[in-house]
């Protein structure tokens, strides 16, 4: 996401780097290039102009021209303004009420039904809530079935009434069902249309009036750019929604909707959808997104994702095995599977400062672990727990069983042995001290 914009902003800052002296002229030239980059990213013209005017005003106010590191100061001002443009700080859901009622709105094809499932899964797994999904799309039978399938997939019940042709009535009865069955959150999935029409707006306004939701979310496809912003404005004028959800942000290299929408409707972006899976949902943090746009990575989100997958108890057990030199292929396989759960591998690597740019043209395949998994899964339990017994004939059998070349098997076992040696050394303080002393006593290069 934001790939094109990041590249163009980086080129704009090179204008400053190439100058011996920073002047009002080359600051203006840099901001002109940034404004062009924003317009190319499908950002609203008025938003882009206001943004660059604000950056220039702050740059001159902080005396960038006489700063010891003007380029860095300009980047910081631009980063802070980008974060402000997208909302400044993240805004949480209002999870009040008993149950909390969340009304979903948006056009057909925006990913509204899928996101309803993702949000239910997020609230269940990350917030400890007991959600209920209510199917209020009375026009598209496939939407009800889709919600049921998603509900089964994530273990969340779905309230539906295919005979009832009143969305208002279904919503009311669904909320009563939630109260009777102690559900703490209700997510109401409503009908979308291919375009905004009066019937659709009247119906969702009637549902809002009848159920008085604590939270109204507008779901929009980020790839539609300025159209997304215009649609958001039309919905907000009628619904006065509480927040925006941007879906398919992973497929949009421009990102104009994410940068424009807060300025136009003055409502925060609360979530972004970043993939097909039910856990491909991120709370939107404007400051972290600004860092990513400027190539600074997003190490905080990366750490949070890791913490979600690695619980403290398991980490302690693993540490004990490492210290006793008992880390085996079962442990190694378990760690690989935990990493895979964290999300798309290229996105994860892109969160590391400086790495995103380096790998942007590299095909980082999520299937890259499959060969390693196949080799380990072709080992017997005894071989996995005692890697040292894997001799030549066993390696041949593992190669055939996994469908991988013998060289791959040999390479994996060698890398695993090297890793175990390093782990053992890290766990042995005396050995580490000796190694450091030996390094200090090595003859100096002349």
C-alpha positions as CSV (number, residue, x, y, z in Angstrom):
1,X,0.0,0.0,0.0
2,X,1.1,3.6,-0.6
3,X,4.0,2.3,-2.7
4,X,3.8,5.0,-5.5
5,X,3.2,7.8,-3.0
6,X,6.2,6.7,-0.8
7,X,8.5,6.6,-3.9
8,X,7.4,10.1,-5.1
9,X,7.7,11.7,-1.7
10,X,11.2,10.2,-1.3
11,X,12.2,11.8,-4.6
12,X,10.8,15.1,-3.5
13,X,13.0,15.2,-0.4
14,X,16.1,14.5,-2.6
15,X,15.7,18.1,-3.9
16,X,16.7,19.3,-0.4
17,X,19.5,16.7,0.0
18,X,21.1,17.8,-3.2
19,X,21.4,21.4,-2.2
20,X,24.3,22.9,-0.3
21,X,22.0,25.5,1.2
22,X,18.3,25.3,2.0
23,X,16.3,28.2,0.6
24,X,12.7,29.2,0.5
25,X,12.9,28.3,-3.3
26,X,14.0,24.7,-2.9
27,X,11.6,24.1,0.1
28,X,8.8,25.4,-2.2
29,X,10.1,23.1,-5.0
30,X,10.0,20.1,-2.6
31,X,6.5,20.9,-1.5
32,X,5.3,21.3,-5.1
33,X,6.6,17.8,-5.8
34,X,4.9,16.5,-2.7
35,X,1.6,18.1,-3.8
36,X,1.9,16.5,-7.2
37,X,2.6,13.1,-5.5
38,X,-0.5,13.5,-3.4
39,X,-2.6,14.4,-6.5
40,X,-1.2,11.3,-8.3
41,X,-2.3,9.2,-5.3
42,X,-5.8,10.5,-6.0
43,X,-5.9,12.8,-3.0
44,X,-8.5,15.6,-3.3
45,X,-6.9,18.8,-4.7
46,X,-8.1,21.0,-1.9
47,X,-6.8,18.6,0.7
48,X,-3.4,18.3,-1.1
49,X,-3.0,22.1,-1.3
50,X,-4.0,22.7,2.3
51,X,-1.6,20.0,3.4
52,X,1.4,21.5,1.6
53,X,0.5,25.0,2.7
54,X,0.4,23.8,6.4
55,X,3.8,22.0,6.0
56,X,5.4,25.2,4.5
57,X,4.0,27.4,7.2
58,X,5.3,25.1,9.9
59,X,8.7,24.7,8.2
60,X,9.2,28.4,8.0
61,X,7.9,28.8,11.6
62,X,10.4,26.3,12.9
63,X,13.1,28.0,10.8
64,X,14.0,25.0,8.6
65,X,16.3,27.3,6.5
66,X,18.7,27.8,9.4
67,X,18.4,24.3,11.0
68,X,21.5,22.1,11.3
69,X,19.6,19.2,9.6
70,X,16.9,20.9,7.5
71,X,16.1,17.8,5.5
72,X,15.4,15.8,8.6
73,X,13.3,18.6,10.1
74,X,11.2,18.8,6.9
75,X,10.6,15.1,6.9
76,X,9.5,15.3,10.6
77,X,7.1,18.2,9.9
78,X,5.7,16.3,6.8
79,X,5.3,13.1,8.9
80,X,3.4,14.9,11.6
81,X,1.2,16.7,9.1
82,X,0.5,13.3,7.3
83,X,-0.5,11.8,10.6
84,X,-2.8,14.8,11.4
85,X,-4.3,14.6,7.9
86,X,-5.4,11.0,8.6
87,X,-6.8,11.8,12.1
88,X,-3.8,12.4,14.4
89,X,-4.5,9.5,16.7
90,X,-6.4,6.2,16.6
91,X,-10.1,6.3,17.7
92,X,-11.5,3.3,19.4
93,X,-15.0,1.8,19.0
94,X,-17.6,2.9,21.6
95,X,-18.4,-0.4,23.2
96,X,-21.1,0.8,25.6
97,X,-24.7,-0.4,25.9
98,X,-26.0,-3.8,26.7
99,X,-25.5,-5.1,24.1
100,X,-23.3,-2.7,22.1
101,X,-25.1,-2.2,18.7
102,X,-22.8,-1.6,15.7
103,X,-24.5,-0.7,12.4
104,X,-22.6,-1.4,9.2
105,X,-23.2,0.7,6.1
106,X,-21.7,1.0,2.6
107,X,-22.2,0.2,-1.1
108,X,-22.5,-3.3,-2.5
109,X,-19.1,-4.7,-3.3
110,X,-17.2,-2.6,-0.6
111,X,-16.6,-5.7,1.5
112,X,-19.2,-4.8,4.1
113,X,-20.4,-8.4,4.9
114,X,-16.8,-9.8,5.0
115,X,-15.7,-7.0,7.3
116,X,-18.7,-7.6,9.6
117,X,-17.3,-11.1,10.0
118,X,-13.8,-9.8,10.5
119,X,-15.0,-7.3,13.1
120,X,-16.9,-10.0,15.0
121,X,-13.8,-12.2,15.0
122,X,-11.7,-9.2,16.2
123,X,-14.1,-8.5,19.1
124,X,-14.3,-12.1,20.1
125,X,-10.5,-13.0,19.9
126,X,-8.9,-9.6,20.9
127,X,-11.5,-8.0,23.1
128,X,-13.1,-11.0,24.8
129,X,-16.6,-10.1,23.6
130,X,-19.5,-12.4,22.7
131,X,-20.7,-11.0,19.4
132,X,-23.8,-11.8,17.3
133,X,-24.1,-11.1,13.6
134,X,-27.5,-9.9,12.3
135,X,-28.3,-10.4,8.6
136,X,-30.4,-7.4,7.5
137,X,-29.7,-7.6,3.7
138,X,-33.2,-8.6,2.6
139,X,-32.5,-8.1,-1.1
140,X,-29.5,-10.3,-1.7
141,X,-30.0,-13.9,-0.4
142,X,-26.4,-14.7,-1.1
143,X,-25.5,-12.0,1.6
144,X,-27.3,-14.0,4.3
145,X,-25.6,-17.2,3.3
146,X,-22.2,-15.5,3.1
147,X,-22.7,-14.2,6.6
148,X,-23.7,-17.6,7.9
149,X,-20.6,-19.2,6.3
150,X,-18.4,-16.5,7.9
151,X,-20.1,-17.0,11.2
152,X,-19.4,-20.7,11.1
153,X,-15.8,-20.1,10.2
154,X,-15.1,-17.8,13.2
155,X,-17.5,-19.5,15.6
156,X,-20.0,-16.6,15.9
157,X,-23.8,-17.1,15.7
158,X,-25.8,-15.4,13.0
159,X,-29.4,-14.2,13.4
160,X,-31.3,-14.3,10.1
161,X,-35.0,-14.4,9.1
162,X,-35.3,-15.1,5.3
163,X,-39.1,-14.9,5.4
164,X,-39.1,-11.4,6.9
165,X,-38.9,-8.5,4.4
166,X,-38.5,-5.7,6.9
167,X,-34.9,-4.9,7.7
168,X,-36.1,-2.8,10.7
169,X,-38.1,-5.8,12.1
170,X,-35.1,-8.2,11.7
171,X,-32.7,-5.8,13.4
172,X,-35.1,-5.3,16.4
173,X,-35.7,-9.1,16.8
174,X,-32.0,-9.8,16.4
175,X,-31.1,-7.4,19.2
176,X,-33.8,-9.0,21.4
177,X,-32.3,-12.4,20.6
178,X,-28.8,-11.0,21.6
179,X,-30.3,-9.8,25.0
180,X,-32.0,-13.2,25.6
181,X,-28.7,-15.1,24.8
182,X,-26.3,-12.8,26.6
183,X,-24.4,-11.5,23.6
184,X,-22.4,-8.4,24.5
185,X,-22.0,-7.0,21.0
186,X,-24.4,-7.0,18.0
187,X,-23.1,-6.3,14.4
188,X,-25.9,-5.4,12.0
189,X,-25.0,-6.1,8.3
190,X,-27.3,-4.0,6.1
191,X,-28.0,-4.0,2.3
192,X,-25.8,-2.3,-0.1
193,X,-26.5,-1.0,-3.6
194,X,-24.3,-0.6,-6.7
195,X,-24.9,3.2,-6.3
196,X,-26.4,5.6,-3.8
197,X,-30.2,5.7,-4.1
198,X,-33.0,7.2,-2.1
199,X,-34.6,3.8,-1.2
200,X,-31.3,2.5,0.3
201,X,-30.7,5.7,2.3
202,X,-34.3,5.7,3.6
203,X,-34.1,2.1,4.7
204,X,-30.8,2.4,6.6
205,X,-31.9,5.6,8.2
206,X,-35.0,3.8,9.4
207,X,-32.9,0.9,10.8
208,X,-30.7,3.5,12.6
209,X,-33.7,5.2,14.1
210,X,-35.3,1.9,15.3
211,X,-32.2,0.4,16.9
212,X,-30.3,3.6,18.1
213,X,-26.8,2.1,17.6
214,X,-23.8,3.0,19.7
215,X,-21.6,2.9,16.6
216,X,-22.2,3.4,12.9
217,X,-19.4,2.3,10.6
218,X,-19.1,3.2,6.9
219,X,-17.3,0.6,4.9
220,X,-15.6,1.7,1.7
221,X,-13.3,0.1,-0.9
222,X,-10.0,2.0,-0.7
223,X,-9.3,1.2,-4.3
224,X,-12.1,3.5,-5.6
225,X,-10.0,6.5,-4.6
226,X,-11.9,9.9,-4.8
227,X,-15.2,8.0,-5.5
228,X,-14.8,6.5,-2.0
229,X,-14.5,9.9,-0.5
230,X,-17.6,11.2,-2.4
231,X,-19.6,8.2,-1.3
232,X,-18.5,8.6,2.3
233,X,-19.8,12.3,2.2
234,X,-23.2,11.2,0.9
235,X,-23.6,8.6,3.6
236,X,-22.4,10.9,6.3
237,X,-24.9,13.6,5.3
238,X,-27.7,11.1,6.0
239,X,-26.4,8.8,8.7
240,X,-23.8,11.0,10.6
241,X,-21.7,7.8,11.0
242,X,-19.0,7.5,13.7
243,X,-16.1,6.1,11.7
244,X,-14.8,4.7,8.4
245,X,-13.5,1.3,7.5
246,X,-11.2,1.1,4.5
247,X,-11.2,-2.3,2.9
248,X,-8.7,-3.7,0.3
249,X,-6.1,-1.2,1.4
250,X,-3.4,-3.9,0.7
251,X,-4.4,-3.7,-3.0
252,X,-4.1,0.1,-3.4
253,X,-0.6,1.4,-4.1
254,X,-1.9,5.0,-4.2
255,X,-3.8,5.4,-0.9
256,X,-5.8,8.6,-1.8
257,X,-8.9,7.6,0.1
258,X,-7.0,7.0,3.3
259,X,-5.4,10.5,3.0
260,X,-8.5,12.4,2.0
261,X,-11.4,10.9,3.8
262,X,-10.9,12.4,7.3
263,X,-10.5,16.0,5.9
264,X,-13.7,15.7,3.8
265,X,-16.1,14.0,6.3
266,X,-14.3,14.9,9.5
267,X,-14.8,11.3,10.8
268,X,-11.9,9.0,11.8
269,X,-10.7,5.9,10.0
270,X,-11.1,3.2,12.7
271,X,-10.1,0.0,10.9
272,X,-8.5,-1.1,7.7
273,X,-8.9,-4.5,5.9
274,X,-5.6,-5.8,4.7
275,X,-6.4,-9.2,3.1
276,X,-8.8,-12.0,2.5
277,X,-8.4,-13.9,5.8
278,X,-10.7,-13.3,8.8
279,X,-7.8,-12.0,10.9
280,X,-6.7,-9.5,8.2
281,X,-8.0,-6.5,10.0
282,X,-5.9,-3.7,11.7
283,X,-6.9,-0.9,14.0
284,X,-6.0,2.2,12.1
285,X,-3.1,4.3,13.6
286,X,-2.5,7.5,11.6
287,X,0.9,8.1,13.1
288,X,2.1,4.6,12.2
289,X,0.7,4.9,8.7
290,X,2.5,8.2,8.2
291,X,5.8,6.4,9.3
292,X,5.2,3.7,6.7
293,X,4.4,6.2,3.9
294,X,7.8,7.9,4.6
295,X,9.6,4.6,4.6
296,X,10.2,4.6,8.4
297,X,8.6,1.2,8.9
298,X,6.1,0.3,11.6
299,X,8.0,-1.6,14.3
300,X,5.3,-1.0,17.0
301,X,2.6,-2.9,14.9
302,X,5.1,-5.7,14.2
303,X,5.8,-6.1,17.9
304,X,2.1,-6.1,18.7
305,X,1.4,-8.8,16.1
306,X,4.2,-10.9,17.5
307,X,2.9,-10.5,21.0
308,X,-0.5,-11.7,19.9
309,X,0.9,-15.0,18.7
310,X,3.6,-15.7,21.3
311,X,2.2,-16.2,24.8
312,X,4.5,-15.8,27.8
313,X,4.0,-19.3,29.1
314,X,5.1,-20.9,25.8
315,X,8.0,-18.5,25.6
316,X,9.3,-19.6,29.0
317,X,9.0,-23.3,28.0
318,X,10.9,-22.6,24.9
319,X,13.6,-20.7,26.7
320,X,14.0,-23.7,29.1
321,X,14.4,-26.1,26.2
322,X,17.0,-23.8,24.5
323,X,19.0,-23.5,27.7
324,X,19.0,-27.3,28.0
325,X,20.0,-27.7,24.3
326,X,16.7,-29.6,23.7
327,X,15.3,-27.3,21.0
328,X,14.1,-29.7,18.3
329,X,12.4,-29.8,14.9
330,X,8.9,-29.9,16.6
331,X,9.8,-26.6,18.3
332,X,11.1,-25.2,15.1
333,X,8.0,-26.1,13.2
334,X,5.8,-24.6,15.9
335,X,7.7,-21.3,15.6
336,X,7.3,-21.2,11.8
337,X,3.5,-21.7,12.2
338,X,3.3,-18.9,14.7
339,X,5.1,-16.6,12.4
340,X,2.7,-17.5,9.5
341,X,-0.3,-16.5,11.7
342,X,1.1,-13.0,12.0
343,X,0.1,-12.2,8.5
344,X,1.4,-11.6,5.0
345,X,5.2,-12.0,5.0
346,X,6.0,-9.1,2.7
347,X,3.8,-6.8,4.8
348,X,5.5,-7.9,8.0
349,X,9.0,-7.4,6.5
350,X,7.8,-3.9,5.3
351,X,7.2,-2.9,8.9
352,X,10.9,-3.1,9.6
353,X,12.5,0.3,9.0
354,X,14.5,0.4,5.8
355,X,13.3,-3.0,4.7
356,X,10.1,-2.1,2.9
357,X,11.9,-0.2,0.1
358,X,14.5,-2.8,-0.3
359,X,12.0,-5.6,-0.9
360,X,9.3,-3.7,-2.9
361,X,10.3,-5.4,-6.2
362,X,11.1,-8.8,-4.5
363,X,8.5,-11.5,-4.7
364,X,8.2,-12.6,-1.0
365,X,6.0,-15.7,-1.3
366,X,3.8,-16.7,1.7
367,X,4.3,-20.3,0.5
368,X,8.1,-20.1,1.1
369,X,7.8,-22.0,4.3
370,X,6.0,-24.9,2.7
371,X,9.2,-26.7,1.6
372,X,10.6,-26.5,5.2
373,X,7.3,-27.7,6.6
374,X,7.1,-30.6,4.2
375,X,10.7,-31.8,5.1
376,X,10.0,-31.6,8.9
377,X,6.6,-33.3,8.5
378,X,8.3,-36.2,6.6
379,X,10.5,-36.9,9.6
380,X,9.4,-39.5,12.3
381,X,8.7,-38.2,15.8
382,X,12.0,-39.8,16.9
383,X,13.9,-37.9,14.2
384,X,12.2,-34.6,15.1
385,X,13.1,-34.9,18.8
386,X,16.6,-36.3,18.1
387,X,17.9,-34.6,15.0
388,X,21.4,-36.0,15.5
389,X,20.2,-39.5,14.4
390,X,19.3,-38.3,10.9
391,X,21.9,-40.2,8.9
392,X,22.3,-40.5,5.1
393,X,19.6,-43.2,4.5
394,X,17.1,-41.3,6.7
395,X,17.8,-38.1,4.7
396,X,17.1,-40.0,1.5
397,X,13.8,-41.2,2.9
398,X,12.8,-37.7,4.1
399,X,13.7,-36.3,0.7
400,X,11.4,-38.7,-1.1
401,X,8.6,-38.3,1.5
402,X,8.6,-34.5,1.2
403,X,9.2,-34.3,-2.5
404,X,12.2,-32.0,-2.0
405,X,15.7,-32.4,-3.3
406,X,18.3,-34.1,-1.0
407,X,20.3,-30.8,-1.1
408,X,17.4,-29.0,0.5
409,X,17.1,-31.6,3.2
410,X,20.9,-31.4,3.9
411,X,20.8,-27.6,3.9
412,X,17.9,-27.4,6.4
413,X,19.5,-29.9,8.8
414,X,22.8,-28.0,8.6
415,X,21.1,-24.6,9.2
416,X,19.2,-26.1,12.1
417,X,22.4,-27.6,13.7
418,X,24.1,-24.2,13.3
419,X,21.1,-22.5,14.9
420,X,21.1,-24.9,17.9
421,X,24.9,-24.3,18.4
422,X,24.3,-20.6,18.5
423,X,21.3,-21.0,20.9
424,X,23.4,-23.2,23.2
425,X,26.2,-20.6,23.2
426,X,23.8,-17.8,23.9
427,X,22.4,-19.8,26.8
428,X,25.8,-20.5,28.3
429,X,27.2,-17.3,29.9
430,X,30.6,-18.7,30.6
431,X,31.0,-19.9,27.0
432,X,29.9,-16.5,25.7
433,X,32.4,-14.7,28.0
434,X,35.2,-17.0,26.8
435,X,34.3,-16.4,23.1
436,X,34.3,-12.6,23.7
437,X,37.8,-12.8,25.4
438,X,39.1,-14.9,22.5
439,X,37.9,-12.3,20.1
440,X,39.6,-9.6,22.1
441,X,42.9,-11.5,22.1
442,X,42.9,-12.2,18.4
443,X,45.8,-10.5,16.5
444,X,44.9,-7.1,15.2
445,X,44.8,-6.5,11.5
446,X,47.5,-4.1,10.3
